[in-house]
Amino acid sequence: MSNLPLNRVAILTSHLSTGDAVSNDAVGMCKAFCKRGIEARLFAGSWDEVEHEMFPVQEVGNFLLSEADLLIYHFSIEWKPALELLSELKCRRAIKYHNVTPPEFFAGISLWHEEKCSEGREQLKLIARMNCDIYLADSEYNRQDLLRAGAGPEKCFVVAPFHHTDRLLAIEGAIHILDGYRDGRTIILMVGRIAPNKGHVQLIEAFANYYHDYNRNSRLVIVGKEEAAFALYSKRLHELTKTLLSQEAVSFTGETTDNELKAFYLLSSVFAIASEHEGFCVPLVEAMAMKVPVVAYASSAIPATVGGAGLVLDERNPFLMAESINRLTSDEELNVAVGMKGRQRYEQYFTNEKIEEELFRALSQINGD
């Protein structure tokens, strides 16, 4: 991988939890190294109950002892311990950049997130100028963010995040969801945590137009955890739903199991997303793998993730999104064709095997190899 043999790899993130996209990438990366016989460990400032062996951030220095060792920091929010390690350690250093959400999305909703993201945007400039050995970005959108912050283009590479889509494809859908939602309604699905950058307001507005103008026998299913920190945002969404639609027309499922999520993908006719900021957007990959056609607004990393395998709208227009949803739900041949294009894109670019190949291809560039 370089002129020096690779001995140990420490994969670091501020917090690791189950179901989080950054955490899934860190875990998948750790497994990829171990699979190749390289000793790798996961380190974090804190973690939830997870199935992987974890080590506290304070032990990173005791693990990385050689110049040939490698620290990979998964960066998505302000976290000072990582800056200290990047400055102090004598080993090779890599950044996996997941993007820092612009703080303005959290203004008036969560002061903690607003401050952490504002400080994170400042840390991006520091990290980009630290002359790390390599910078890995989830997407070209993130790579451009790194370049604007001052990272050298010769050190910046795009490597999509590892994910659990292969697990999703292998399991059965939850029977209680399949039975409970199979009532003849056309289901439009959105997956992602209930957070202010995800564009739920615009999605509900677009679905309301679809519901009233095209198909009253339909339902919008929003799968995602509602966090206490974003309670004001969640309240706004529920109030908007009551104003624009009947109560049974929108379902907020909260956090789901993998089997429940699989069931929702199986039941859905369209995956629709109106997010305003995404560093990559793993649910798009899940939808494409499950052959659920995608309709999305063309913001941030979304166009590059979808490619030509979905309907990506340049104009943020709820009437246009409603019309696009109707095209896909009323034309079965088009629905199947777009779904198949999504599956082909998943298999070509986004399987974990393809991502592993890209990861090690990028890492081979350390020291110019």
C-alpha positions in Angstrom: 0.0 0.0 0.0 3.1 2.2 0.3 6.8 2.1 0.7 6.2 1.1 4.3 4.4 -2.0 5.3 1.0 -1.4 6.8 1.0 -2.8 10.4 -2.0 -1.5 12.2 -5.1 0.7 11.4 -7.0 2.7 13.9 -10.5 3.8 12.7 -11.7 6.7 14.7 -15.1 8.5 15.0 -16.6 10.8 17.6 -19.5 8.5 18.3 -20.5 5.1 17.0 -24.1 3.8 17.0 -26.2 1.2 15.2 -27.9 2.3 12.0 -25.9 5.6 11.6 -24.4 6.0 8.1 -21.0 7.3 9.4 -20.9 4.4 11.9 -21.7 1.8 9.3 -18.9 3.2 7.1 -16.4 3.0 10.0 -17.5 -0.6 10.8 -17.4 -1.7 7.2 -14.0 -0.2 6.7 -12.7 -2.0 9.8 -14.0 -5.3 8.4 -12.4 -4.6 5.1 -8.9 -4.3 6.7 -9.4 -7.3 8.9 -10.5 -9.3 5.9 -7.1 -8.6 4.3 -5.2 -9.7 7.4 -4.5 -6.2 8.6 -5.0 -5.5 12.3 -7.7 -2.9 12.6 -9.6 -1.5 15.6 -12.5 0.9 16.1 -12.0 3.8 18.4 -14.6 6.4 19.5 -15.2 9.1 22.1 -18.5 7.3 23.0 -20.7 4.5 21.6 -24.1 2.9 22.0 -24.5 -0.8 22.6 -23.1 -2.2 19.4 -22.0 -5.7 18.2 -18.4 -4.7 17.4 -15.5 -4.5 19.8 -14.8 -0.8 20.6 -11.9 1.0 22.2 -11.8 4.5 23.8 -10.2 7.3 22.0 -7.6 7.6 24.8 -6.1 4.3 23.7 -5.3 5.2 20.1 -1.8 6.3 21.0 -1.0 3.0 22.6 -2.2 1.1 19.5 -0.5 3.1 16.8 3.2 2.8 17.6 4.9 2.8 14.2 5.3 5.2 11.3 3.8 2.5 9.1 0.6 2.5 11.1 -2.5 4.4 9.9 -5.1 6.5 11.6 -8.3 7.0 9.7 -10.6 9.7 11.1 -14.3 9.7 10.1 -15.1 13.4 10.2 -18.6 14.8 10.2 -18.9 17.2 13.2 -16.7 19.2 15.5 -14.6 17.0 17.8 -11.4 18.3 19.4 -9.8 15.0 20.4 -9.4 14.1 16.8 -7.5 17.3 16.0 -5.1 16.6 18.9 -4.4 13.1 17.6 -3.9 14.3 14.0 -1.4 16.8 15.3 0.5 14.6 17.8 0.7 11.1 16.2 3.8 10.2 14.1 2.0 7.6 12.0 0.3 8.1 8.6 -3.0 10.0 8.7 -6.1 9.7 6.6 -9.4 11.6 6.7 -12.8 10.1 5.7 -14.9 13.1 5.1 -18.7 12.7 5.4 -19.4 16.4 5.2 -20.4 18.8 8.0 -24.0 19.9 7.8 -24.2 23.7 7.4 -25.2 25.1 10.8 -28.0 27.3 9.5 -30.2 24.3 9.1 -30.3 24.0 12.9 -30.9 27.6 13.7 -33.9 28.0 16.1 -34.1 24.2 16.4 -31.0 22.9 18.2 -28.4 25.3 19.5 -26.0 22.3 20.2 -26.1 21.1 16.6 -25.8 24.7 15.3 -22.7 25.3 17.4 -21.1 21.9 16.7 -21.6 22.2 13.0 -20.4 25.8 12.9 -17.3 24.7 14.7 -17.0 21.7 12.5 -17.0 23.9 9.4 -14.0 25.8 10.9 -12.3 22.5 11.8 -12.6 21.4 8.2 -10.3 24.3 7.2 -7.7 23.2 9.8 -7.9 19.5 8.8 -7.7 20.2 5.1 -4.5 22.2 5.7 -2.9 19.5 8.0 -1.3 17.8 5.0 -2.6 14.4 6.0 -1.4 11.5 3.8 -4.7 11.1 2.1 -8.3 12.6 2.1 -11.2 10.2 1.3 -14.6 11.8 0.5 -17.9 10.0 0.3 -18.8 11.8 -2.9 -17.5 14.3 -5.4 -19.6 16.9 -3.6 -17.6 16.2 -0.5 -14.3 16.1 -2.4 -15.0 19.6 -3.7 -15.7 20.8 -0.1 -12.3 19.5 0.9 -10.6 21.2 -2.1 -12.3 24.6 -1.2 -11.1 24.2 2.4 -7.5 23.8 1.2 -6.7 20.1 0.7 -4.4 19.2 -2.1 -6.2 17.7 -5.1 -3.5 15.1 -5.5 -4.4 13.7 -2.1 -8.2 13.7 -2.4 -10.2 10.7 -3.6 -13.8 9.7 -3.7 -14.7 6.5 -1.9 -18.4 5.8 -1.2 -19.4 4.7 2.3 -19.8 1.1 3.3 -23.4 0.3 4.2 -25.8 -2.5 5.2 -27.6 -2.8 2.0 -26.4 -6.4 1.4 -27.9 -7.4 4.7 -31.2 -5.7 3.7 -31.3 -7.6 0.5 -30.7 -11.0 2.3 -33.4 -10.8 5.0 -37.2 -11.2 4.9 -39.6 -8.3 5.3 -41.4 -8.0 8.6 -44.8 -9.8 8.3 -46.6 -7.3 10.5 -45.6 -4.4 8.3 -46.4 -6.3 5.1 -49.8 -7.2 6.4 -50.5 -3.9 8.1 -49.7 -1.7 5.1 -50.9 -3.9 2.3 -54.3 -2.1 2.0 -54.3 -1.1 -1.7 -52.8 2.3 -1.1 -49.9 3.4 -3.3 -47.0 3.9 -1.0 -44.4 6.7 -1.4 -41.4 6.1 0.8 -38.7 8.3 2.4 -36.0 7.0 4.6 -33.7 9.2 6.8 -33.6 10.6 10.3 -36.0 13.4 11.1 -33.5 16.3 10.8 -33.9 19.9 9.5 -31.6 19.4 6.5 -33.6 16.4 5.1 -36.3 18.5 3.5 -39.4 16.8 5.0 -41.4 20.0 4.7 -40.9 20.2 0.9 -41.6 16.4 0.6 -44.9 16.7 2.5 -45.9 19.6 0.3 -45.1 17.7 -2.8 -46.9 14.6 -1.6 -49.9 16.7 -0.7 -50.1 17.8 -4.3 -49.8 14.2 -5.6 -52.4 13.1 -3.1 -55.0 15.8 -3.9 -54.3 16.1 -7.7 -53.6 12.5 -8.7 -54.2 9.8 -6.2 -56.1 10.0 -2.9 -55.6 6.3 -2.5 -52.0 6.8 -1.5 -49.8 7.1 1.6 -46.5 8.8 2.4 -44.4 6.6 4.7 -41.5 8.5 6.4 -39.1 6.1 8.1 -36.6 7.7 10.5 -35.8 8.3 14.1 -37.4 11.4 15.7 -34.7 12.8 18.1 -35.5 14.9 21.1 -33.0 17.5 19.9 -35.2 18.2 16.9 -38.5 18.2 18.7 -39.5 21.6 17.3 -38.8 20.4 13.8 -40.8 17.2 14.3 -43.7 19.2 15.7 -43.7 21.4 12.7 -43.9 18.4 10.4 -46.8 16.8 12.2 -48.7 20.2 12.2 -48.1 20.6 8.5 -49.3 17.1 7.8 -52.6 17.8 9.7 -53.0 21.1 7.7 -52.4 19.7 4.2 -53.6 16.0 4.4 -55.8 13.6 6.1 -54.4 11.8 9.2 -54.1 8.4 7.5 -52.3 9.8 4.4 -48.9 10.1 6.2 -47.2 7.6 8.5 -44.2 8.6 10.6 -42.8 5.2 11.6 -39.9 6.3 13.8 -36.8 4.0 14.0 -37.3 0.6 12.5 -35.6 -2.8 12.5 -33.9 -4.0 9.4 -36.8 -6.4 8.7 -39.3 -3.6 9.0 -37.3 -1.4 6.7 -37.1 -4.2 4.2 -40.9 -4.5 4.3 -41.4 -0.8 3.6 -39.1 -1.0 0.5 -41.0 -4.1 -0.7 -44.3 -2.2 -0.4 -43.2 1.0 -1.9 -43.9 2.2 -5.5 -41.5 5.3 -5.3 -38.7 6.5 -3.1 -39.0 10.3 -2.9 -36.6 12.6 -1.2 -36.5 16.4 -1.0 -33.4 16.7 1.2 -31.5 20.0 1.0 -28.1 18.7 2.1 -26.6 15.2 1.8 -22.9 14.2 1.8 -23.9 11.0 0.0 -27.3 9.6 1.1 -27.2 5.9 1.8 -31.0 5.4 1.6 -30.7 6.2 -2.1 -28.4 3.2 -2.5 -30.9 1.0 -0.6 -33.7 2.1 -2.8 -31.8 1.5 -6.0 -30.7 -2.0 -4.7 -34.3 -2.8 -3.9 -35.4 -1.6 -7.4 -37.6 1.1 -6.0 -37.5 4.1 -8.5 -36.1 7.3 -7.1 -37.5 10.9 -7.4 -35.3 13.5 -5.8 -34.4 17.2 -5.8 -31.0 17.9 -7.2 -29.2 19.1 -4.1 -25.7 18.5 -2.8 -24.5 14.9 -3.4 -27.8 13.5 -4.6 -27.4 13.9 -8.4 -24.0 12.1 -8.3 -25.3 9.3 -6.1 -28.4 8.7 -8.3 -26.6 9.3 -11.6 -29.0 8.6 -14.4 -30.8 5.9 -12.5 -33.7 8.0 -11.2 -35.7 11.2 -11.8 -33.6 14.1 -10.3 -35.3 17.4 -10.5 -33.3 20.6 -10.9 -36.2 22.8 -9.8 -37.4 22.6 -6.2 -41.1 22.6 -7.3 -43.7 20.6 -5.3 -46.0 20.4 -8.4 -43.2 19.0 -10.5 -42.3 16.4 -7.9 -45.9 15.4 -7.6 -46.2 15.0 -11.4 -42.9 13.0 -11.4 -44.3 10.7 -8.7 -47.5 10.3 -10.7 -45.5 9.3 -13.8 -43.8 6.5 -12.0 -46.8 5.2 -10.2 -49.2 5.3 -13.1 -46.8 3.8 -15.7 -45.8 0.3 -14.6 -43.4 -0.1 -17.5 -41.6 3.1 -16.7 -41.6 2.2 -13.0 -39.9 -1.2 -13.6 -37.4 0.4 -16.1 -36.3 3.1 -13.7 -36.1 0.5 -10.8 -33.9 -1.7 -12.9 -31.6 1.1 -13.8 -31.2 1.8 -10.1 -30.3 -1.8 -9.4 -27.8 -1.8 -12.2 -26.2 1.4 -10.8 -26.0 -0.2 -7.3 -24.3 -3.3 -8.7 -21.9 -1.3 -10.8 -20.7 1.2 -8.2 -22.1 0.7 -4.7 -21.9 -2.9 -3.5 -19.6 -3.2 -0.5 -17.2 -5.2 -2.7 -16.9 -2.3 -5.2 -16.4 0.1 -2.3 -13.7 -2.0 -0.8 -11.9 -2.1 -4.2 -12.1 1.7 -4.4 -10.9 2.1 -0.8 -7.7 0.1 -1.3 -7.1 1.7 -4.8 -7.2 5.1 -3.1 -5.0 4.1 -0.2 -2.4 2.7 -2.6 -1.7 6.4 -3.5 -0.2 7.1 -0.2 3.4 8.1 -0.7 2.7 8.2 -4.4 2.6 4.4 -5.0 
